[in-house]
C-alpha cells in the first residue's frame, strides 16, 4: 500500500460499475468524459462525500446535529483519503445583502479599519455594518432601497366601492376592511371611482381632515366597534410597507409587491448605512467610497494610511485584494452584489480565499472551474490550480476544457458513453498516452475547431440603446434576429450585464436558460421539472382504473 495515492475500491454510486481506481497525490488530476459518464458520481458523490462524512464523524453529537448530513456512498473502501475542500458551481447565495466584500471576507476588515482610524469614529466595527442594527439606516433597515406604493395600480376606476374590485388589493376589498371604505359617509359607495371628485379621491387615498369612525359589527358576537377611518395609502404603508412582510404568507407577499416599486432610500442615499457611519472618513473617503471603488484602485488608498492602528489591518486587506488582482477580477468593487456576477466571476471568487491558505495534503475538488470562461481567463484558472498543487495538495478537477486537460499530470477518463453505457474507467495516464487512444476525449483533443465560413445573413435585429448596467458604458448595439449570435469577451467584460440587464428587460417574452439551479426541492426530479410527471400519473391512473 502506497501512501502517496488515494485508492477507491468498488465504487457503485449511480452508474459507476463497481470500479477501482488509484489516484496519485500531489498531482493535478483531471476527470474527463462525456456528460453523464460518471465523473461527478466518482469525484463528488463518492470521494468528496465520504471525506466529508468521515471528517464530521470526529465532531460531538450536538455539533453534528447542526451540520449537513452525509450518507455513506456506495463504495466498498477508500484508502488514504485526505480531507476535501469542494469548489463547485453552486451560487454564493441569493441573499439580497450579499456582496463581493462579504463573500471574500474583506468587508469585516474594512469595517474594523474604519472603527480604528475613521474620523469621526462611528463606534465599533458593527457601527459600519448595514446588516447590523448599530450600522443600518433606520429607514430602509440596511437594504438601501425602500418600497414606494404605485397608487394608480391599486384601483379599478371603472367600478365602484360597493361592487367590489374598486380597490384591487384584496385585503382592502373584502371583509371588514372593505366595510371601512364602503361605509364612509363622505364617499359615495355606488359611484364609479372615475367620477370621484378631487376631494373624494383625497379622502379615499389619504383620509379626511376631521376624524371619522366607522361602525364594524362582529359576525360572531354581534358586538359593534367603532374603528377610525384611515386612507388607503397610509393604511397600506402602516400595515405592510413599514413592517416586515416576510412573516406573511407567500401569496400575500407576492400581492403586496405587485403594487410597489423599489426606489433608493433618500435617508441614506441608497447606501443602507446609518448617517454616523457615512460621516466617518479616512483621507476624505467614507466606507461607501472604499466599497464602491474597484479593488485595483483601493490599494493606493490603503497604502496612504499612516496610523499604526490601521496599518496592520491594511496589510491583511491588501493581501486579499492582491489575490483578487492575480485572478483577474481587479475591476470588481467590494460592494458589487453577488447575484449580478457572471459564472466565471463567481468561480474565481470561490478560488481566491484558498490561494492564501497554508494547508497541504488536502483534496481540492473543482467542478468545471473554467465553465463559461474566455480562453484568456481559463489560462489563469489553470495556473491557480498548479499553484495549489505545488503547495503539496491533491487537485481533482472535473473538466471538459482542453487547456485544463492539457495541464493535467494525470487524466482519468470515464465512459465510454453516458448513463448505463458509462461508469467505467476507459483511460488513465498522461496526455501523450491519451492522444494515442481512440476515446471521445482523445478525439476532441486531436480535432480542430470548425469555423462557420458561411454565416447566415440578417436584416432585422433587437436594438439596444444606452445600456449602462454595471460596467456597461452607455453602449448601443443591434443583436441580429433569426441567426445564432455569440456574445463573447473576457469574464467581466459586460456580456451578462448586456443580456440580463439590457436585453431581457426589453424583450420580456424571451426564454432564458442560465446557470442557476433548476430547483431546490429534495423531491424535484427530471420528470417533474420538464412537466411530464403529471401525464405519467394520468396514464397509471387510467390503466389501473383509478
DATAWO-V194373 format. One record per residue. N is the residue number from 0. PSI is psi in degrees with one decimal (NA if undefined). OMEGA is omega as a letter, one per 30 degrees, with the letter a starting at -180 (none if undefined). D_LAST is the distance of its C-alpha to the last C-alpha in Angstrom with 2 decimals. Layout:
[[N/PSI/OMEGA/D_LAST] [N/PSI/OMEGA/D_LAST]]
//
This chain:
[[0/124.7/l/59.48] [1/139.5/a/60.56] [2/-10.6/a/60.21] [3/29.2/l/60.24] [4/153.6/l/56.76] [5/129.2/a/53.14] [6/118.9/l/51.49] [7/123.4/a/47.74] [8/122.8/l/46.70] [9/48.8/l/43.32] [10/124.1/a/41.26] [11/14.5/a/37.60] [12/132.7/a/35.89] [13/-116.6/a/33.13] [14/10.0/l/34.45] [15/133.1/a/37.91] [16/59.0/l/38.93] [17/48.5/a/40.72] [18/154.3/l/43.66] [19/137.5/l/47.09] [20/142.5/l/49.18] [21/122.1/a/52.52] [22/119.0/a/53.04] [23/146.0/l/56.69] [24/163.9/l/57.70] [25/32.4/l/59.89] [26/158.9/l/58.58] [27/108.4/a/56.54] [28/120.6/l/53.60] [29/129.3/l/51.24] [30/113.7/a/47.80] [31/173.1/a/47.03] [32/162.1/l/44.46] [33/159.4/l/41.87] [34/132.4/a/39.02] [35/7.1/a/36.42] [36/-14.0/l/39.05] [37/7.4/a/38.86] [38/-53.6/a/41.74] [39/-33.3/l/39.99] [40/-37.5/a/38.21] [41/-48.9/a/41.67] [42/-49.2/a/43.71] [43/-49.2/a/41.49] [44/-12.6/l/38.65] [45/-65.1/a/41.05] [46/-53.1/a/44.67] [47/-41.7/a/44.38] [48/-43.2/a/41.64] [49/-37.1/l/43.53] [50/-46.6/l/46.75] [51/-40.7/a/45.25] [52/-46.7/a/43.64] [53/-36.3/l/46.94] [54/-42.3/a/48.95] [55/-25.4/l/46.87] [56/-17.0/l/47.21] [57/-10.1/a/50.85] [58/153.3/l/50.05] [59/161.6/a/50.02] [60/-37.9/a/46.73] [61/-24.1/l/47.20] [62/-41.1/l/47.55] [63/-35.9/a/44.61] [64/-18.6/a/42.29] [65/-0.8/a/43.21] [66/158.7/l/42.74] [67/144.6/a/39.75] [68/132.0/l/38.23] [69/117.6/l/38.56] [70/154.1/l/36.71] [71/128.5/a/38.74] [72/164.6/l/38.07] [73/83.8/l/37.33] [74/141.6/a/41.00] [75/-45.6/a/43.36] [76/146.4/l/46.36] [77/121.5/a/48.12] [78/150.6/a/51.88] [79/47.4/a/54.41] [80/113.6/l/51.71] [81/166.5/l/53.34] [82/149.5/a/51.75] [83/143.6/l/49.82] [84/121.7/a/49.83] [85/125.4/l/46.98] [86/99.5/a/47.61] [87/-168.2/a/44.30] [88/6.8/l/42.98] [89/149.9/a/41.24] [90/163.3/l/42.62] [91/-1.1/a/45.24] [92/159.0/a/43.07] [93/11.6/l/42.15] [94/126.6/a/44.50] [95/-15.3/a/46.44] [96/-7.1/a/49.56] [97/132.1/a/49.52] [98/173.1/a/52.41] [99/-42.5/a/54.25] [100/-37.1/l/56.81] [101/-39.6/l/54.31] [102/-31.0/a/52.41] [103/0.1/a/55.78] [104/29.2/l/57.07] [105/-32.2/a/60.08] [106/-42.2/l/59.49] [107/-34.4/l/60.38] [108/-39.0/l/63.65] [109/-43.5/l/64.46] [110/-41.1/l/63.93] [111/-39.2/l/66.09] [112/-45.9/a/68.76] [113/-34.9/l/68.95] [114/-25.3/a/69.10] [115/-43.5/a/72.12] [116/0.3/l/74.10] [117/141.4/a/72.63] [118/127.6/f/75.19] [119/151.8/a/74.83] [120/138.0/l/72.39] [121/-5.0/a/69.19] [122/-152.3/l/68.81] [123/179.1/a/66.80] [124/-30.3/a/64.36] [125/-17.6/l/61.47] [126/-10.3/l/63.53] [127/12.1/a/62.84] [128/115.6/a/59.09] [129/-10.5/l/56.97] [130/1.5/a/54.05] [131/143.2/a/56.20] [132/-32.1/a/57.27] [133/-30.3/a/60.92] [134/-10.8/a/60.70] [135/150.6/l/58.01] [136/131.6/a/58.89] [137/-15.7/a/58.55] [138/-51.8/a/57.06] [139/3.3/a/54.32] [140/36.6/l/53.87] [141/-5.3/a/54.58] [142/-22.5/a/52.11] [143/-10.5/l/54.84] [144/152.8/l/52.76] [145/161.3/l/52.02] [146/129.3/l/49.60] [147/129.9/a/51.20] [148/128.5/l/49.46] [149/94.6/a/49.09] [150/-39.7/a/50.24] [151/-29.8/a/49.63] [152/-12.2/a/45.92] [153/-16.4/a/45.49] [154/145.6/l/46.22] [155/101.4/a/45.17] [156/-8.3/a/48.61] [157/11.0/l/47.36] [158/178.5/a/46.04] [159/169.3/l/47.50] [160/-34.3/a/46.92] [161/-28.4/a/45.99] [162/-23.0/a/43.31] [163/143.0/a/41.40] [164/-6.6/l/40.95] [165/-44.1/l/44.68] [166/116.7/a/44.19] [167/-19.2/l/41.29] [168/117.8/a/40.89] [169/-34.9/a/38.17] [170/-26.1/a/39.93] [171/-1.7/a/43.05] [172/15.6/l/41.40] [173/159.6/l/39.55] [174/-156.6/a/40.37] [175/-25.1/l/43.85] [176/-36.5/l/44.79] [177/-33.5/l/44.38] [178/-33.5/l/46.55] [179/-40.7/a/49.38] [180/-30.5/a/49.68] [181/-19.5/a/48.98] [182/17.6/l/51.69] [183/120.8/a/54.46] [184/-16.0/a/57.48] [185/-3.3/l/58.80] [186/145.2/l/55.76] [187/103.8/a/54.71] [188/-26.6/a/51.01] [189/2.9/a/50.63] [190/136.6/l/52.58] [191/139.7/a/50.93] [192/-30.4/a/51.33] [193/-15.4/l/53.03] [194/2.4/l/55.75] [195/143.1/l/56.47] [196/169.5/l/60.04] [197/-37.2/l/61.00] [198/-40.3/l/61.69] [199/-41.3/l/58.29] [200/-40.3/a/56.53] [201/-38.3/l/58.60] [202/-43.8/l/57.66] [203/-43.3/a/53.94] [204/-46.4/a/54.06] [205/-9.5/a/56.66] [206/170.4/a/57.48] [207/160.1/l/60.66] [208/-41.0/l/64.11] [209/133.8/a/64.40] [210/137.8/l/61.74] [211/137.3/l/59.29] [212/136.5/a/57.06] [213/134.2/l/54.04] [214/126.4/l/52.96] [215/120.4/a/49.39] [216/130.3/l/48.05] [217/132.4/l/45.44] [218/-24.3/a/42.44] [219/-44.4/a/42.28] [220/-16.2/a/45.96] [221/-0.8/l/47.68] [222/140.5/l/50.12] [223/123.7/l/51.76] [224/147.0/l/52.64] [225/115.8/a/54.74] [226/128.2/l/53.20] [227/136.3/l/55.47] [228/139.5/a/54.53] [229/133.9/a/53.86] [230/155.7/a/53.55] [231/-42.3/a/50.28] [232/-55.6/l/51.80] [233/-31.2/l/53.38] [234/-41.2/l/50.37] [235/-45.1/l/47.99] [236/-44.8/a/50.33] [237/-44.0/a/50.91] [238/-28.9/a/47.30] [239/-56.6/a/45.74] [240/-25.0/l/48.08] [241/-0.8/a/50.67] [242/-172.4/a/48.17] [243/100.8/a/45.59] [244/-10.5/a/42.40] [245/-15.5/l/40.55] [246/-6.9/l/39.92] [247/164.1/l/37.89] [248/151.0/a/34.16] [249/-40.2/a/33.44] [250/-38.5/l/32.43] [251/-37.8/l/35.76] [252/-46.4/a/37.67] [253/-39.1/l/36.34] [254/-42.3/l/37.31] [255/-45.9/a/40.77] [256/-20.1/l/41.42] [257/-14.3/a/40.61] [258/5.0/a/43.71] [259/161.8/l/46.14] [260/139.6/l/47.96] [261/135.7/l/49.46] [262/153.0/l/53.26] [263/139.6/l/55.89] [264/124.2/a/57.16] [265/-27.6/a/60.68] [266/-35.8/a/61.83] [267/9.8/a/61.51] [268/33.3/l/61.53] [269/7.1/a/58.05] [270/-24.5/a/59.13] [271/0.5/a/57.23] [272/155.4/l/60.39] [273/146.9/l/62.65] [274/-33.1/l/65.99] [275/-36.9/l/67.92] [276/-37.7/a/66.16] [277/-28.3/a/66.84] [278/-18.3/a/70.52] [279/128.8/a/71.01] [280/153.6/l/72.33] [281/115.6/a/73.61] [282/46.5/l/76.20] [283/8.9/l/74.99] [284/126.3/l/71.31] [285/178.9/a/68.80] [286/-28.8/l/65.64] [287/-39.9/l/63.62] [288/-43.1/l/66.22] [289/-47.1/a/65.84] [290/-28.6/a/62.06] [291/-8.3/a/62.09] [292/133.5/l/64.68] [293/139.5/a/63.58] [294/-27.3/l/64.06] [295/-30.9/a/66.74] [296/-6.2/l/68.85] [297/-28.5/a/68.22] [298/-48.7/l/70.41] [299/-32.9/l/73.72] [300/-39.1/l/72.77] [301/-38.3/a/72.25] [302/-19.8/a/75.48] [303/-5.0/a/77.43] [304/120.8/a/76.62] [305/-18.0/a/79.85] [306/128.3/l/78.96] [307/-29.7/a/78.88] [308/-27.4/a/76.00] [309/-17.1/a/73.84] [310/-40.3/l/74.95] [311/-39.6/l/73.08] [312/-38.2/a/69.81] [313/-37.8/a/70.62] [314/-41.2/l/70.93] [315/-40.2/l/67.38] [316/-42.6/a/66.03] [317/-38.8/l/68.06] [318/-44.6/a/66.72] [319/-40.8/a/63.12] [320/-39.7/l/64.02] [321/-32.6/l/65.94] [322/-36.4/l/62.86] [323/-40.3/l/60.92] [324/-38.9/a/63.75] [325/-32.3/a/63.65] [326/5.2/l/60.03] [327/23.4/l/60.73] [328/35.5/a/59.10] [329/-14.7/a/62.43] [330/-13.3/a/61.58] [331/144.3/l/58.86] [332/150.3/a/59.76] [333/-19.5/a/58.67] [334/-5.7/a/57.16] [335/126.9/a/54.79] [336/136.6/a/51.18] [337/-24.5/a/49.12] [338/-1.6/l/46.19] [339/0.4/a/48.58] [340/150.9/l/49.58] [341/167.1/l/48.70] [342/-39.6/l/46.97] [343/-37.8/l/50.37] [344/-40.2/l/52.02] [345/-41.5/a/49.37] [346/-44.2/a/49.82] [347/-33.9/l/53.57] [348/-35.9/l/53.37] [349/-31.5/a/51.33] [350/-37.1/a/53.97] [351/-46.9/a/57.08] [352/-27.8/a/56.95] [353/-14.3/a/57.02] [354/-29.8/a/60.17] [355/1.8/a/62.31] [356/148.7/l/60.85] [357/18.7/l/63.13] [358/151.4/l/60.42] [359/162.9/a/60.78] [360/43.3/l/58.79] [361/144.0/l/55.55] [362/109.4/l/52.54] [363/116.2/a/52.09] [364/120.9/a/48.73] [365/138.2/l/48.15] [366/98.6/l/45.06] [367/65.2/a/46.39] [368/-15.1/a/49.24] [369/7.7/a/50.43] [370/130.0/l/47.17] [371/4.4/a/48.04] [372/148.0/l/51.74] [373/147.7/l/54.70] [374/-35.0/l/56.66] [375/-40.4/a/59.51] [376/-32.0/l/57.29] [377/-35.2/l/55.66] [378/-38.6/l/59.15] [379/-40.9/l/59.67] [380/-42.1/l/56.48] [381/-41.4/l/57.70] [382/-34.1/l/61.02] [383/-40.1/l/59.36] [384/-41.6/l/57.34] [385/-35.8/l/60.60] [386/-41.5/l/62.31] [387/-38.1/l/59.70] [388/-40.5/a/60.07] [389/-8.5/l/63.84] [390/21.4/l/63.47] [391/44.3/l/62.39] [392/163.1/l/58.64] [393/119.1/a/55.84] [394/109.8/l/54.17] [395/120.6/a/50.75] [396/125.0/l/49.41] [397/118.6/a/46.23] [398/150.4/l/47.55] [399/-15.6/a/47.59] [400/129.6/a/50.82] [401/-42.2/a/53.66] [402/-44.1/a/56.33] [403/-40.0/l/54.74] [404/-38.7/a/54.09] [405/-21.6/l/57.75] [406/-12.3/a/58.90] [407/141.8/l/57.04] [408/-31.9/a/59.04] [409/135.7/l/56.15] [410/129.4/l/53.16] [411/113.2/a/50.05] [412/130.1/l/47.71] [413/155.4/a/44.17] [414/-144.3/g/42.25] [415/-20.4/a/42.82] [416/-150.2/a/39.78] [417/164.3/l/36.67] [418/-130.0/a/33.51] [419/-24.2/l/33.40] [420/5.4/l/36.71] [421/-157.8/l/38.34] [422/16.8/l/39.15] [423/154.0/l/42.56] [424/112.8/a/46.13] [425/-16.6/l/47.58] [426/144.0/l/50.82] [427/127.4/l/52.91] [428/-159.2/a/56.41] [429/171.4/l/58.60] [430/-42.1/l/58.28] [431/-40.6/l/61.01] [432/-40.0/a/59.22] [433/-39.2/a/55.94] [434/-17.6/l/57.67] [435/-0.2/l/58.67] [436/-178.8/a/55.09] [437/30.5/a/52.60] [438/168.1/l/49.59] [439/-42.7/a/47.63] [440/-39.9/l/49.47] [441/-43.3/l/52.79] [442/-39.9/l/52.18] [443/-42.4/a/51.36] [444/-31.6/a/54.48] [445/-12.8/a/56.66] [446/159.4/l/55.36] [447/149.2/l/56.90] [448/129.7/l/55.11] [449/125.9/a/54.62] [450/135.5/l/55.90] [451/104.0/a/54.79] [452/-5.0/l/58.14] [453/68.7/a/56.90] [454/148.6/l/54.83] [455/141.3/l/53.30] [456/159.4/l/55.45] [457/152.9/a/54.23] [458/-40.3/a/55.57] [459/158.7/l/53.32] [460/169.3/l/52.29] [461/117.3/a/50.89] [462/127.3/l/53.97] [463/125.9/a/54.32] [464/135.5/l/57.49] [465/33.6/l/58.93] [466/124.5/a/56.22] [467/16.6/l/57.48] [468/142.1/l/54.60] [469/-114.4/a/55.59] [470/7.8/a/58.33] [471/134.1/a/58.10] [472/60.7/l/61.54] [473/52.2/a/60.76] [474/151.5/l/59.88] [475/132.2/a/59.25] [476/148.9/l/57.13] [477/120.0/l/55.30] [478/121.1/a/52.18] [479/148.4/l/51.79] [480/146.1/l/48.91] [481/9.2/l/47.30] [482/165.3/l/48.55] [483/118.2/a/47.69] [484/130.2/l/49.75] [485/126.0/l/50.46] [486/110.9/a/51.55] [487/172.2/a/53.68] [488/164.6/a/56.31] [489/159.9/l/56.94] [490/132.2/a/54.63] [491/2.9/a/55.54] [492/-14.3/l/57.08] [493/7.3/a/54.76] [494/-53.6/a/52.02] [495/-38.1/l/49.10] [496/-41.4/a/51.02] [497/-44.2/a/51.56] [498/-46.7/a/47.94] [499/-31.2/a/46.12] [500/-22.4/a/48.80] [501/-50.0/a/50.25] [502/-51.6/a/48.03] [503/-45.8/l/44.55] [504/-30.5/l/45.72] [505/-17.0/a/47.41] [506/69.7/a/44.37] [507/-14.0/a/41.35] [508/0.6/a/38.97] [509/155.6/l/39.61] [510/124.2/a/37.00] [511/124.8/l/38.21] [512/103.1/a/37.44] [513/-166.7/a/39.45] [514/6.2/a/39.94] [515/155.9/l/38.00] [516/141.7/a/35.19] [517/-6.8/l/31.79] [518/154.3/a/30.21] [519/-5.3/a/31.10] [520/137.6/l/27.80] [521/-12.8/l/27.38] [522/-6.6/a/23.64] [523/136.1/l/24.52] [524/165.9/l/23.90] [525/-36.5/a/24.83] [526/-41.3/l/21.25] [527/-35.3/a/20.93] [528/-41.6/a/24.51] [529/-4.2/l/24.36] [530/17.5/a/21.19] [531/-7.2/a/18.90] [532/-36.0/l/16.53] [533/-39.8/l/14.43] [534/-37.8/l/14.17] [535/-42.8/l/13.34] [536/-41.4/a/10.36] [537/-40.7/l/9.18] [538/-43.8/l/9.99] [539/-40.4/l/8.23] [540/-41.4/a/4.78] [541/-44.1/a/6.15] [542/-24.0/a/7.80] [543/15.4/l/5.48] [544/37.4/a/3.80] [545/NA/none/0.00]]
//
